[in-house]
Amino acid sequence: MTEAPVFASRLRGRPLLDSEDMSIGRVRDVVILPAAGGDPPWVVGLVVAVQRHEIFVNLGRVAEISIDGVHLRGGTVDLRRFSRRAGEILASDLHGKRVETGTVLDVGIVPSERRRAAWEVSVLAIGPSRSLTFGLGLRHSHLTIVPWDKHPELFKVGALAEQLVQLREMNPTDIANAVEALPDARRQELAAMLHDEQLADVLEELPEQDQVRLLASLSVERGADVVEEMQPDDAADLLGEMAPEQRERLLAAMENVQAADLRRLLRYDATTAGGLMTSQPLIVPPDTPVAEVLAQIRDPRMPTTSAAQVYVCEPPTETPTGRYLGNIGFQALLRQPPAAMVGEVIDDSGFVRPDLSEKEVARRMAAYNLIGVAVCDEHGRLLGAITVDDVLDRILPAGWRKGETHEDAAAVNSPG
């Protein structure tokens, strides 16, 4: 059964609540992006007023929208000011728009059946032309609710923005392939359109020389924000390819914790286990219930490769951790009682030292059919973990991405 829509006007003013139900700010607007191929426009996030300025909250961070407010899944909130990207539409932009049957009074959104943990535009509230009160507080018999595609013209954007919208909807790997074929000016337009976490996903899939060039086209502040959104191992690889002065400018502009983490990774030779590892695998203490670990794995923001393996350590659980105890794959977790403590069901698949060569790491993972391997120091503390995709990126020949087609890039790059 289709869910009842949530109207933008009824979100306005509701509190944004963290995972402990503490108010962070209040919702001001809904950010909408037109979709390609006649699909419903999708909701990319919310504009939230926090301490007298507006920030953007990705809707993927939202666990629930209820009568008492908008509930986040947890974690920190990016307090940088909201900046609208090319092609984006605010729900309030549509208020007062004239259509054939009257005036748009409101926009209704529902959870998407096409995208996981996403929302999309479902309906429009249309009223008489004289009714310009935003929202459904106005009670009159002439108010009608119509499907969004009754008035698709409301979601039309310019030709360039539409091409970029189509590109933005692609998988990050496909976007990266397309970006390689774009001229520098179009690359910069795409970078300006993408939010930081989306641009970070694209950068992770590009060859390193293209990463450096694209990052150099951004301001130092935005470049630092994007690098902070990347996986630590990918970010360290990128920083390692930069000129020292450019690298230092970015690190100086980053948050202290993230900068310190990346400086630690940069100390390792790129061809060793330390150079391959990410410093932020999924780490839990041994007294964590299996059900709680599975809930973390289900978080749509969790990268697939990180969710495949859980590393169990004594506190602290930030790298370098307390004593490393072992790991367990998500399939094995599914076979355990939900109330069991994860420390009781871990495997002992060993670990490697950070100075082990990448070739030896690949041999070990192949020999033991490992999808991930822990990297520990001489005191048995977890420094990070290496996933099978990290190894594949290193052992595949240089330029392997060039073998993929660029038909999507050609379409985006075509005139008009």
Secondary structure, DSSP 8 states (H G I E B T S, - for coil): -----EEHHHHTT-EEE-TTS-EEEEEEEEEEE--STT---EEEEEEEEETTEEEEEEGGGEEEEETTEEEE-SS----SB----TT-EEHHHHTT-EETTEEEEEEEEEE-SSSTT-EEEEEEEEE-TT---SSS----TT-EEEEGGGSGGGG---HHHHHHHHHHTS-HHHHHHHHHTS-HHHHHHHHHHS-HHHHHHHHHHS-HHHHHHHHHTS-HHHHHHHHHHS-HHHHHHHHHTS-HHHHHHHHHHS-HHHHHHHHHHHTS-TTBHHHH-BS--EEE-TT-BHHHHHHHHH-TTS-HHHHTEEEEESS--SSS-SBEEEEEEHHHHHTS-TTSBGGGS-B---EE-TTSBHHHHHHHHHHTT-SEEEEE-TTSBEEEEEEHHHHHHHHS-TTGGGGS--HHHHHHHS--
